Amino acid sequence: METILVLTHADESGSALSKASLEAVTAGKELAARLSAPLIIGIVAADSAPLANSLASTGARLLAVSGEAFAQARYATDAAALEALCRTANATIVLVPGTSRFTRIAAGAAHRLGGFIDTHITALGGTETIEATRWFYRQRIEAVLSRDTRPWFLVLDAGTHAAFAGESSATQAEQIAVELPEIRTTVSGLRSPAQGAQTIRPDAKLLLVAGAGWTKKQPDGQIHAAEAGELILGFLHATGASLGSSKSLVDQGGEGEPVLPFLTHMNQIGQTGSTPRHAKGLSTCCHGEEPHVVGWRFIADRRAISLDPNCGWTRGKADVVYVADAFPVVAKLNALLESKKA
Ligand SMILES: Cc1cc2nc3c(=O)[nH]c(=O)nc-3n(C[C@H](O)[C@H](O)[C@H](O)COP(=O)(O)OP(=O)(O)OC[C@H]3O[C@@H](n4cnc5c(N)ncnc54)[C@H](O)[C@@H]3O)c2cc1C
C-alpha cells in the first residue's frame, strides 16, 4: 500500500501556506482518496501553528519542521527539513509543490532518501498504480509516467490543481526535530522590484503578449516605441494582466534596436521561454510563429491583433484574430477600461 506525503511551506507572510502548497494538498487528498492510502502533510515554516490549523479539515496526519532557521529559503536548512519529514513519514509517494523554494531542493532530498524524482507533473491518475502526466519537448508531447522505485518524488507544476481551502480549526502538528547542518548562507534581506515594476504575474487571469511589431516602422514610416510602451503599461495598469513577450522583441536590446525598457528575457514566452497558465491571452504585434506559440499551450482563450492577415495566428493558432493596427486598438481598449473604472 502506498503512503502519500505532501510537502508544504509558508508563503512570504509566514502565516499562511503558499498557493502552490495548497494546490499540492488538493492533489494529495485526491490521490489518497483514489488509492485508499494514508495521507500525511509535512509543513516547513518558522511558526507552523497557523498553517497546521488551516489543514485541520484535511484529516491528514500533520508533521512540522519549525523554527527561525526555516523562515527563509536556504538549501542546507530546507533540504535537511525535507529529509527529516520524509524519513519520519516513511512515505512511498512524495508530492512537492513546484515553487522556487522547493524545486531547488527536491532532487537533493530524493537523492538522500534513495528515491526517484520526476518534475513538472501536471496531473495524477490511475487507481491501481500511480500515473503521472507531464509534457516534454516544450509542451509538444504529453507523456504518462509510472515507476516502481519508491520513494517517488513528484514535483507538481503550479496552477494545475485547485488550491485547498478548508475550515481552519485548532490542531497540533507533530514537531519533527532537525539536526541542522553547518549554515554558511545567511539571508541579510530581500530586494524586490519597485512597486508596479513587476510585470510578470503568474496568477493573473489575462496574459498580454507584446511582439516585435510594437517597435517596427509603422505605416507613417516612423517608429513609435515610446507610445508603444505607454499603451502596453496602460493596459497592464488597467487590467492587472501579466506581460509576456516574443523572443524577437526582447532580443532587440542586444541588437541596438528600439526596446521597451520594462521587458526582459524573463517575459519571453515560447520554446526557449516560459509556458505560463492563464485563462485568457491577447497577443499584440506578434507574428505567432510556432516557437512562440508553443509557449501558449496552457492559455485557454487565445486572441491576437496583427496587421498581417497571413500571420501564424490566423492559421489555426488563435481562437480569434483581429486583423488591425494594435496602436489604435489598444488605445481604444485602454480608454474603455479607464472609463469603466471611473
Ligand atoms: C530555436 C528557436 C527557438 C525560439 N524560441 C522562441 C521563443 O521561445 N519565443 C519566441 O517568441 N520566439 C522564439 N523563436 C523565434 C520565433 O521563431 C520568431 O522569430 C519570433 O517569435 C517572432 O517574433 P515576433 O512575432 O514578435 O516578430 P516578427 O516576426 O517581426 O513579427 C512582428 C509582427 O508584428 C506585426 N505588426 C507590426 N506592426 C503592427 C501593428 N501596428 N499592429 C499589429 N501588428 C503589427 C507584423 O505584421 C508582424 O506579423 C525561436 C526561434 C528558434 C529558431
The ligand as a Tripos MOL2 file, in Angstrom:
@<TRIPOS>MOLECULE
LIG
   53    58     1     0     0
SMALL
NO_CHARGES

@<TRIPOS>ATOM
      1 C1         15.3690   27.5080  -31.7610 C.3       1 LIG1
      2 C2         14.4230   28.6810  -31.7300 C.ar      1 LIG1
      3 C3         13.7780   28.9900  -30.5490 C.ar      1 LIG1
      4 C4         12.9060   30.0790  -30.4840 C.ar      1 LIG1
      5 N1         12.2580   30.3360  -29.3180 N.ar      1 LIG1
      6 C5         11.3620   31.3310  -29.2780 C.ar      1 LIG1
      7 C6         10.6260   31.6110  -28.0900 C.ar      1 LIG1
      8 O1         10.8000   30.9760  -27.0540 O.2       1 LIG1
      9 N2          9.7380   32.6380  -28.1120 N.ar      1 LIG1
     10 C7          9.5370   33.4070  -29.2290 C.ar      1 LIG1
     11 O2          8.7230   34.3380  -29.1810 O.2       1 LIG1
     12 N3         10.2180   33.1750  -30.3570 N.ar      1 LIG1
     13 C8         11.1320   32.1580  -30.3930 C.ar      1 LIG1
     14 N4         11.8260   31.9630  -31.5420 N.ar      1 LIG1
     15 C9         11.7130   32.9800  -32.6230 C.3       1 LIG1
     16 C10        10.4380   32.8260  -33.4210 C.3       1 LIG1
     17 O3         10.6330   31.8550  -34.4190 O.3       1 LIG1
     18 C11        10.0540   34.1610  -34.0680 C.3       1 LIG1
     19 O4         11.1760   34.6760  -34.7370 O.3       1 LIG1
     20 C12         9.5610   35.2270  -33.1060 C.3       1 LIG1
     21 O5          8.5950   34.7060  -32.2230 O.3       1 LIG1
     22 C13         8.9500   36.3950  -33.9160 C.3       1 LIG1
     23 O6          8.5950   37.4110  -33.0340 O.3       1 LIG1
     24 P1          7.5040   38.5000  -33.4320 P.3       1 LIG1
     25 O7          6.3140   37.8300  -33.9560 O.co2     1 LIG1
     26 O8          7.3660   39.3760  -32.2410 O.co2     1 LIG1
     27 O9          8.2550   39.3620  -34.5470 O.3       1 LIG1
     28 P2          8.0270   39.4480  -36.1180 P.3       1 LIG1
     29 O10         8.1780   38.1070  -36.7420 O.co2     1 LIG1
     30 O11         8.9120   40.5560  -36.5720 O.co2     1 LIG1
     31 O12         6.5050   39.8610  -36.2820 O.3       1 LIG1
     32 C14         6.0240   41.1330  -35.9310 C.3       1 LIG1
     33 C15         4.5630   41.1640  -36.3040 C.3       1 LIG1
     34 O13         4.0130   42.3910  -35.8620 O.3       1 LIG1
     35 C16         3.0330   42.7930  -36.8010 C.3       1 LIG1
     36 N5          2.8130   44.2300  -36.6270 N.ar      1 LIG1
     37 C17         3.6700   45.2570  -36.8890 C.ar      1 LIG1
     38 N6          3.0920   46.4330  -36.5720 N.ar      1 LIG1
     39 C18         1.8530   46.1560  -36.1210 C.ar      1 LIG1
     40 C19         0.7700   46.9520  -35.6560 C.ar      1 LIG1
     41 N7          0.8310   48.2670  -35.5840 N.pl3     1 LIG1
     42 N8         -0.3560   46.3160  -35.2600 N.ar      1 LIG1
     43 C20        -0.4810   44.9750  -35.3190 C.ar      1 LIG1
     44 N9          0.5200   44.1720  -35.7650 N.ar      1 LIG1
     45 C21         1.6780   44.7600  -36.1490 C.ar      1 LIG1
     46 C22         3.6220   42.4070  -38.1540 C.3       1 LIG1
     47 O14         2.5800   42.2520  -39.0990 O.3       1 LIG1
     48 C23         4.2810   41.0650  -37.8100 C.3       1 LIG1
     49 O15         3.3670   39.9960  -38.0250 O.3       1 LIG1
     50 C24        12.6970   30.8760  -31.6340 C.ar      1 LIG1
     51 C25        13.3460   30.5590  -32.8220 C.ar      1 LIG1
     52 C26        14.1960   29.4810  -32.8620 C.ar      1 LIG1
     53 C27        14.8890   29.1810  -34.1630 C.3       1 LIG1
@<TRIPOS>BOND
     1     1     2 1
     2     2     3 ar
     3     2    52 ar
     4     3     4 ar
     5     4     5 ar
     6     4    50 ar
     7     5     6 ar
     8     6     7 ar
     9     6    13 1
    10     7     8 2
    11     7     9 ar
    12     9    10 ar
    13    10    11 2
    14    10    12 ar
    15    12    13 ar
    16    13    14 ar
    17    14    15 1
    18    14    50 ar
    19    15    16 1
    20    16    17 1
    21    16    18 1
    22    18    19 1
    23    18    20 1
    24    20    21 1
    25    20    22 1
    26    22    23 1
    27    23    24 1
    28    24    25 2
    29    24    26 1
    30    24    27 1
    31    27    28 1
    32    28    29 2
    33    28    30 1
    34    28    31 1
    35    31    32 1
    36    32    33 1
    37    33    34 1
    38    33    48 1
    39    34    35 1
    40    35    36 1
    41    35    46 1
    42    36    37 ar
    43    36    45 ar
    44    37    38 ar
    45    38    39 ar
    46    39    40 ar
    47    39    45 ar
    48    40    41 1
    49    40    42 ar
    50    42    43 ar
    51    43    44 ar
    52    44    45 ar
    53    46    47 1
    54    46    48 1
    55    48    49 1
    56    50    51 ar
    57    51    52 ar
    58    52    53 1
@<TRIPOS>SUBSTRUCTURE
     1 LIG1         1 GROUP 0 **** ****
